Amino acid sequence: MERFEELVKAVVVNMREITPRQTVELGVIHGFCIDAAETEAPDLIAFLSSVAGLEAITAQLSRLPQYLTATAVDGATWQFVPMVKA
């Protein structure tokens, strides 16, 4: 599932760079992942559209603490970690 992990990470990184918001809802991330899969990984669309796909996205987000963290235990809202300028 390396492509899945890369897809989720790319979506999160892009969202963090383009949005002025500090937080984002899981449903928004989920939608962006499905949109990205349409061009980047069409074979993942069915999986991403399932409950298992949503659960996998949530699990993958928890593996990206350098980019965002859950604001509550339920994982419904995530807060972006500010980018560090070198």
C-alpha positions in Angstrom: 0.0 0.0 0.0 2.9 2.3 -0.5 1.1 4.3 -3.2 -1.8 4.8 -0.8 0.5 6.2 1.8 2.2 8.5 -0.7 -1.1 9.7 -2.0 -2.4 10.6 1.5 0.9 12.3 2.4 0.9 14.3 -0.9 -2.7 15.5 -0.2 -1.8 16.6 3.3 1.3 18.4 2.3 -0.5 20.2 -0.5 -3.4 21.1 1.7 -1.1 22.5 4.4 0.7 24.6 1.8 -2.4 26.1 0.1 -5.0 26.6 2.9 -5.0 29.5 5.3 -6.9 27.4 7.8 -5.2 25.9 10.8 -7.5 22.9 11.0 -9.2 20.6 8.5 -12.0 18.0 8.8 -11.4 14.4 8.1 -14.2 14.5 5.5 -12.4 17.2 3.6 -9.1 15.3 3.6 -11.1 12.2 2.5 -12.6 14.1 -0.4 -9.3 15.5 -1.5 -7.7 12.0 -1.4 -10.5 10.6 -3.7 -10.0 13.6 -6.1 -6.3 13.0 -6.2 -6.7 9.3 -6.8 -8.8 10.1 -9.9 -5.6 11.2 -11.7 -2.8 9.7 -9.6 -4.1 6.2 -8.6 -7.5 5.4 -10.2 -7.3 1.8 -8.9 -7.5 3.2 -5.3 -10.8 5.0 -5.8 -13.1 2.1 -4.8 -11.0 1.4 -1.7 -10.8 5.1 -0.7 -14.6 5.4 -1.1 -15.2 2.6 1.3 -15.4 2.6 5.1 -12.2 0.6 5.2 -10.6 3.4 3.0 -11.7 6.1 5.4 -10.4 4.1 8.3 -7.1 3.6 6.5 -6.8 7.4 5.8 -7.4 8.1 9.5 -4.7 5.6 10.4 -2.3 7.1 7.9 -2.9 10.6 9.1 -1.8 9.5 12.6 1.5 8.5 11.1 2.2 12.0 9.8 2.7 14.0 13.0 5.2 16.3 11.3 2.4 17.6 9.1 -0.8 17.4 11.2 -2.2 16.1 14.5 -5.7 15.1 15.6 -7.5 17.7 17.7 -9.6 15.1 19.5 -9.5 11.4 20.0 -12.2 10.7 17.4 -10.0 12.1 14.6 -12.8 14.1 13.1 -10.7 17.3 12.9 -6.9 17.7 12.3 -4.6 20.6 13.0 -1.8 21.4 10.6 1.7 21.6 12.1 3.2 24.9 11.0 5.9 24.7 8.3 9.4 25.4 9.6 11.2 27.8 7.3 14.9 26.9 7.0 
